[in-house]
Amino acid sequence: YYYPVFSYYTNFVKLATRQESNDQYLANFDPRTPRNYEIARFLNQSYNPGNKLFIWGDDPELYALSKITPATPYIAAYHVAYYRKFDEVASILASTPPRFIVTTQNPDSFPALSSILSQNYVKVKQIDATRVYLHTNSTNETSR
């Protein structure tokens, strides 16, 4: 089995010799990667130990990049949809609200989440269609 790696080395050389920016380098892996790194940096600036994160979308790498623990056992929207865990996830989010909710997909496909967002969260960042919401009880806390 042969796996083509030449493009990875070429991209690294371009980055190392400053022929391309860090975002261009990251985008070679996936066009969403620069956005995800930017969101993770934002979350890290506002993070306090013990905070939780819920992501409604298919970008579970945000948990690892931000180093914030998932708020539910289901780390991607397709897990919730496939296993039909909408009620369970909504219950968890209502009883132990995470500090952050990130939506990379339309939350209207999860009506309970839309309701939770409108009642208890404020949008604090948007990059393209990705939105970061902060729990309203967290807005008075000092950001780090």
Secondary structure as UniProt FT lines:
FT   HELIX           6..16
FT   TURN            17..18
FT   HELIX           22..27
FT   TURN            28..29
FT   TURN            31..32
FT   HELIX           33..45
FT   TURN            49..50
FT   STRAND          52..56
FT   HELIX           61..66
FT   STRAND          69..70
FT   HELIX           77..82
FT   TURN            83..84
FT   HELIX           86..95
FT   STRAND          100..103
FT   HELIX           107..109
FT   HELIX           111..120
FT   STRAND          121..127
FT   TURN            128..129
FT   STRAND          130..135
FT   HELIX           136..138
FT   TURN            139..140
//
